[in-house]
């Protein structure tokens, strides 16, 4: 059970790492690569490059073949993008070239002259993919939307309290989680994940290991806080029940703080774990508090 949980957890982490990191709404033309220009209102070298280097004929012609995104590091989403793309550097100007698939092809820290900037684009291997004559279109990132429509992935860990309908006390345990979320609007999102719970002090029908697949609807009534309602399918392993499938409901609440999703969920199983004894029914319960990093 532990090995299966570890393998599935790693697979979801790999999937999240491959996710597109720039919101699609900021990319006007998917046939062109992306140039991220990290800047700020107070950055004199940034303004100087935009007024001189970017207006040079050779550079302007090349930039017409890119989606040029100006990222304000002083804004919440801009700071988030800086953490994702700029490694440990915090200085600006900072430039990142992405190919049409979203992969990073080149980075540069500091101001450049026109010749240096052209060499930077050539070294990225993207200069020939769409460059041409035309006006350079600049896109400001972020446009200060409260959310980015589309997919988001998260993985994290936390604590759990596990019991059954027949027990008076909760047993403490540890929880891990990985999930994919699709945000459809400012109010609604759908989330499907994989949760694992390990309870070392469990006995009788209290599950020692639980592997669960929750499916939730999240309602962002006061963004970034949300409440959720969903269903959960689980497989339990307990002292008196070697392997027991379960189906249940769950409610929860959470809050997105920068790249972290802090959430509290309560799962209530509805299937009987008591070896078919329908008179003395036993169902599993779990309360989890997790902190997950959003990709």
N, C-alpha and C positions, 0 to 999 in steps of 0.2 A: 504493500500500500504506500509506504513512504517513497519507494523508488518511482512508482507511477506518478505520485504527486510532484516529485522533483522534476521529472521529465516534462510533464505538462506545464509546470511553472516556467521552466527554461524556454519552452517553445513559445509561450505567450510573451515572454520578455524579448525574444528574438523578433517576433512579429511587431511588437511595439517599437523596437529600434529602427525597423524599416519603414515606419510610417512617414508620410509626407509631413514636414515640419513647418512649411510655410502655408498659411491659410490660402485656399484656392481663390478666394475672393480678391486677393491682392495681386493675382497674376492675370493680366489682361489677355495675354497670348500664350497658350500652352506650347506653341511651336517654337518659342524662343527660350533660351536659357535665362537665368535670373542673376542679377547683380544686386547684392545687398550692400547698401551704403549706410554704415552706422554713424550717426551724426548727432548734433544737438545745437540749440540756438546759440549757445555760448562758445562754440568751437570755431575759432578764427581760421585755422587751417582747412576745416571742412568747407566753410563759406568761400575761401580763396580758391579751392579746387573746383567748386561748382561754377564760380564766376570766370575762371581762366582756363583750367585744364579741360573741363567738360564742354566748353564752348569752342575749343580748337577743332578745326575741320575734320582732322583724322579721327579724333576721339568721338566727336558728335556723330560721325558716320558709323563708327563701330557701335556706339551705345544705342543707335536706332535698332540694332538687332538684338537687344536685350530687354527684358522686363526690369527696369531700374527701380528698385524699392528703397526709398529713403526711410531709415529706421531711427526714430527719435528715442535715444536710450533713457531719457528722463520720463517717458511715459510707461505705464504698467506693462503693456504688451511689448513695447520696444525693449524694456529691460529683460523681459522673458526671452525674447529672441536673442538678445545679447548673450545671455547665459547659455543658450543652446548652441550658438554658432561661433562664439568668440573665444572658446576655450577659457584660459585663465586671464586673458588680456582684458583690461577695462579701459585702456586708452582709446581715443578716437582721433582722426578718422580710421575706420577699420572696414575692410572690403572683403566680401565673400562671394565667390562665383559658384552657382549651382547649375548643373546641366539640366536638360529638359526632364529628366527623371527625378530631380530633387537631390541628387548626390553632390556633395561638396567637391569642387574641382580645384580650387585655389583660394588662398587667404593672403591678406597683406595688412600690416599695421603701419600707419603713418601716411603723411601726405606724399604725393608723387608728382613729378613733372609729366608732361604729355607723353614723352618717349617711354618713360618708366611704366606709365599706366598702360600703354599699348602692349608692352612686353608682358606685363602682368596678365592681360587678357589672353595673349597668345599662349602663354605657359599653361593656362587653364584648359586649352584644347577646345574652347567653345567659340572662338572668334569667328570661325568660318561657318558656324551653324546659325545662319539667319541674319548676319550683319548686312547692312545695305544703306541706301540713302533714304532719309526721311527725318521727321522731327522726333526728338527724343521725348518719350512720354515718361514722366516721373510719377510714381505712386507713393503717397505718404502712408507709412505703416507706424502705428495703427490708425485706423479711422475712428478709434475710440468706441467701437461697438462693445457691448457688454459680453459678447460671446462670439466664438468662432463656430459657425455651422459646419458640421462634418464629424469625422471620426477622431477619437481621442483614446489613448491607451494608458493604463495605469497598473502599477504593481507595488505591493507594500506588505506590511506585517503589523501585528498588534496583539492584543490580549483577548481572551475569551472566557466566558463562564458557561458551563454546560450542565444540564440537569435533564430530568424526565418529568412527566406528569405525575409520577408517584413519589418523587423525592422532594424533600423540603429545602435542601441546601444545594447551591451551585458549586461545582468543582472548577477550579481555575485551570486554564490552559493557554496555549499559544495559537495564533491564527496567522495564516498567510493568504494573500489575495492577489489576483490578477484579473483584469477585466478590459473589455472594449466598450466604449460609450459612443453613441451617435446622438449628437445634439441637433434637434430638428428646428428649434426656435428658441427664443429667449426664455420660454416657460417650460418646455418639455424636452426630455432626453430619454433614450432607451439604453439600458446597460445590461450586458451579459458577461458573466465572469466565471471564475473557478476559485473556490475557497477551500482551504484545508485547515482543519482544527485538530490539534493534538492535546489530549487531556491525560497527563501522566497519573493522576490520582483517581482515575475512574474505576468503578466497580459495577458488577451486576449488569444492568441494562444501560447505564450511562456510557455513551460512546467514548472509547479511548481515542479512536481516529475517525474523523468524518471528512469525506470528500464531497463537496456540494457544488452544484451549478445553479446559481441564482439568475433570474431574469426579472429586471426591475423597470418600472416607469418612474422617472424622477421629475419632480415638479419644482421649478425654480421660482417660487413666489416672491422671494426677496433675494435676488442674486447678490452674492454667490452661494447663499445658503439654499438648501433644498430638503424636501421630504420625499420619501420613496415608498412604493407599494409594489409587491411582486410575488412571484412564486419561486420555489426552490426544490430541486431534485437532489437527493443526497444518498450516499451509501455509507452506512455506519459499521463500525467494528467494535464490539463490546465483549465483555467476559462471557456473558450468556448468549450472545448473538454474534457468531463469527462474521457473517456478512448479511446486512439487512438493508434493502432499499427503502427509501422514504420519500414522501412527497409532502410539501408543506407550503405555508405562506410566510411572508416576512414583511416587516415594516422597518423603516429606518429614517435617519436624518443625517445630514452632513453639511460640510462647508468647504468650498474650494478656496484655499489661501495660497496665492501665487501658484506654484507647481504642485502643491500638496492638496490631497483630498482627505480630510479628516471625517470619518463616518462612524455612526453607531447603528447596528442592525440587530433586530430580534427575530430569530427564526423559530417557527412553531411547526413541528412535524404533525401530520395527521394520520399516518399509518401506524398500525400496531406492531411494536417490537417484541411483544411478549409471546413469542413462539406460537402464534395462532390462537392464543387464549383471548377470545373476543369479550369475555366477561370482565376480565381484569386488564383492560387495555393500557398500554404504556406507549407514550409518544415522546420523542426527543425535543429538547428545547436548547437554544444557544443564543447568548448575547455576546456580540463581538464589537470591539472598538479597534479600528485600524487606521493607520496613516499610510497613504499610498502616494507615490510620486507619479505625476501625470506627464506623459510623453507627447 
